[in-house]
Amino acid sequence: MQQISGPGVTLWREEGTPCRAYTLRTRSGTPQTARPPHTLPQRPHRGTKTGQRGFRKALEGAVEIQESWPEDHSDAINNPRMSCGENFRFVKMSGWVRMHPKLSMLLLGRRRDSHPPCGSSCRLAPPAALEGPWLSLSLNQFEDCSGGHLVRSLLFPESSITHQYHQPQPGRSPCSAGPCGLGKCCDWMMGLLGGRASHLKWQDVCHRVLVHICDTVAAERCCLAMTTTDEAGGQVLGPFFQTTKTQNHTHPDWERSIMGYVVSTGWPLNISDAYEDTRYHLKVDDPAACRPKSILSVPIKNQHDEVIGVVMAVNKMGTACFFSKQDEKVLSSHMALLGVILENKQLTERLERECHHNQVLLELLQLLTEHYHRCLETLLSKLSAVILRASKAKLCKIFISDQIDGECFSWMVCVERDDHGHSTHYCKREFDVNDVSYMYAVRVRTSMEMLNISNIKCVTQPTAAGFQTLICAPIRDTQRNLVLGVCELLNKVSTDSDEETEFSRADERLLQTFVECCALALHNYAVQQEAEKNLTKLTITEEVLSYHISARVDEAEALEKCTVPSAHSLGLMEFSFSEAGLSLAASAQAAVRMFLDLDLLQTFNIDYKTLCRWVLSIRRGYRGNVAYHNWSHALSTAHCMFAIIRRTEQLQNKLSSLEILALMVSALSHDLDHRGVNNSYIHRAQQPLSRLYTHSTLEHHHINICLLILNNPDSRLLCNLSSEDYKACIGMIEKNILATDLTVHTQRRSEFFDLVDDKTLQWEHEEHRDLLRSVLMTACDVCAITKPWKEQKRIARLVAEEFFAQGDREKREFNIRPDAVMDRVNSTRLAELQVQYIDSICSPLYGALSSLFESCSPLKDGCTKNREKWQMLVEKGEEKRDAVKE
């Protein structure tokens, strides 16, 4: 053990032990140990006789101080809560402490000058017990592991500045007076927590609590600061609140530093005499009213133990010159309740601000969506009226950038709100370059950042006449990184009074939402303008197309005047009908005859002249350079539909005249403007049609051309139908034409087959009728497979030629191998491909249809005979290949 001696004191230190605790030995040898905070003995009760008299300056016996550190408390060395969070502990001594005569201060009344202001405070020791004096020890004295500060204070007192503390007057405790200082729960604070503060703003709550605690702890003045987050994400102090006892108070640096320190550590700070503590470097020339003597600062925490503010009481009033432990407890308990109250108030106000913001956003979006705005100025004025009412600003200006010259503004919308809440707007296309709002608009357009100025006159001096506060933000097109305009709000008015105030962060968020809505409005308006322009172009294109697709006058007149042959003479009643031997005029007459024999003109009051022009327009709608999907194929499909209806009495009785009309129009129009390629090629080539429809692309296009012709003034075939019948007929035409897509047919045919096999077809069910019409359309579309062998073989070669032409284009354009049916390499396998086509599509279809309608048996028989012919060719081809190999 190492011995260190000094004037009147002997220090013993065990080798290898940290200098954290000391054993004080009296002359009698009885040791008393100052241990870590959590093992120190309890404080004696206040108010004893000895405690009221204070500390003695000397002890009767000499004292030995032996340094020791228990093994079970070694973890306390690096524990910040122990080093700065605990308060004073008091060690019982068996005799009087004899100090150096010049050491007139308390042992722990002085810290190292280099030590920062931390949690446990430098204060007078509390009252002592009756049986003996108590010595106040703080962990802050033991921060240095070598124990150097305490050793120097004890052994070499001349090296430390001494402090003389005046003891309190006898018979008076340093505890605060009043109900809050008696250790009871504060009814006033509980009233605030219970709802008395519900009608108050959190700023008013802070001010009232400050006045209350200032009286409770008997402080000269109190101040409170909340913590906020700056733009960089750091935590800063503000706003500040001050009691009314000191008016026009400015917060000096020492106040901010102490409060900032308490916020950073989260622990209370109690300073008995700030001027005697050289850590704070207070100016001696400060006014007497601003000079602090004693300081008590306590953090304000929320329920998550996060510091949200700090309160500071300055200068204990009355006979006590310091804030006691009881004052610290009272202030801490008040701040615990205040933390809950403020957090609830802030959450409530944040929710109110969020609801307000959402309501404003809803109003702005409703203006953008509920009306079609042809005038951009009117739309922006309505939007500005909403943001003026929400932000309490008096003036809103929206500068719109010039689309040609992006360096200047082309025009401006200005909306002003009067004292009664009414707004007026006007539009200007000329600007005063010396105007303050214009200069700030140019600045924001260049920087592309929001600008918030609380006092324009201080920045721009006399040029800001009539303007006090301003907030300005750019209207940006983020995709093109352009500034579409700039929005300004000027002269915010306080809610509680008519005085002008600065724009808050909530106003900045509102303005950001507003400029985004303005950007959306400008974008939508531009899109509307472009859409109107494109719609005008489309209308002109349709007019040109209608002109060229309309029947020639001489052809229409010739068809009207000629005598249309009968169905028997044209061979329309037989499934073996072939349009190959008919001229263009005869084919048009055959189409007209089908509508005449089905009594569609009389039933729907269709003008004969209109029918002739419609038929000729349909014929012109098919491209002549397509091998198979042309007018001849359309006429063949329509004939098959006509023959099925005429030969099937059940269909004539069960189908309505409107359904028959829709079937005939669909059959004749189902491949209008066919390009000789399928849907797969259109999507692979990314043709414009592929952008319009994701499936059945060609079929949708056929529908559009069909409707275009039906709406042509010279060929309005359905113009005499009632609105209800017209709508129903158009709906059936669309479904019928879409059914000709074999992909759609393969998805739905199993349902039809089940109805036929189970004999559960219900004519009363619209779904069954729709399915039947779809199957009839497919059966008529592929009816070429049922024609006599010679006709079937001719048509098969036309189909193969069209398919092979598409395959050649796919090889040339996409460098891919086309499907087998479209690969010209397989031209010798035509018979095999036909057999596969009949087995997969045609035979099941005609088999089910002939089972349902006996009149359709010739279609099944023709398909079966043609399959036999193709199969024979397949077998002959195999024999030829075998002969060549042999």
Secondary structure, DSSP 8 states (H G I E B T S, - for coil): -EEEEETTEEEEE-TT--TTEEEEE-TT--EEEE--GGGS-----TT-HHHHH---S--SB-EEEEEE--GGGGGGTT-HIIIII---EEEE-SS-B---TT--S-TTS---TTS---SS-B------BTTB-EEEE-GGGG-STT-HHHHHHHH-GGGS---------TT--SS--SGGGGTS--HHHHHIIIIITTTS-HHHHHHHHHHHHHHHTTEEEEEEEEEEE-TTS-EEEEEEEE-TTSTT----HHHHHHHHHHHHH-S-EEES-TTT-TTS---TTS-GGG--S-EEEEEEE-TTS-EEEEEEEEEE-SS--S--HHHHHHHHHHHHHHHHHHHHHHHHHHHHHHHHHHHHHHHHHHHHHSS--S-HHHHHHHHHHHHHHHHTEEEEEEEEE-SS-TTSEEEEEEEEE-TTS-EEEEEES---TT-HHHHHHHHHHHH-S-EEES-HHHHHGGGGTT---EEEEEEEETTTTEEEEEEEEEEEE-SSSSSEE---HHHHHHHHHHHHHHHHHHHHHHHHHHHHHHHHHHHHHHHHHHHHHS--HHHHHHHHHS----HHHHTTTSTT--STT--HHHHHHHHHHHHHHTTHHHHHT--HHHHHHHHHHHHHTS-TT-SSSSHHHHHHHHHHHHHHHHH-HHHHHHS-HHHHHHHHHHHHHTTTT--SS-HHHHHHTT-HHHHH-SSSHHHHHHHHHHHHHHTSGGG-TTTTS-HHHHHHHHHHHHHHHHTTSHHHHHHHHHHHHHHHHHT---TT-HHHHHHHHHHHHHHHHTGGGGS-HHHHHHHHHHHHHHHHHHHHHHHHHH-----GGG-GGGGGGHHHHHHHHIIIIIHHHHHHHHHH-GGGHHHHHHHHHHHHHHHHHHHHHHHHHHHHH-
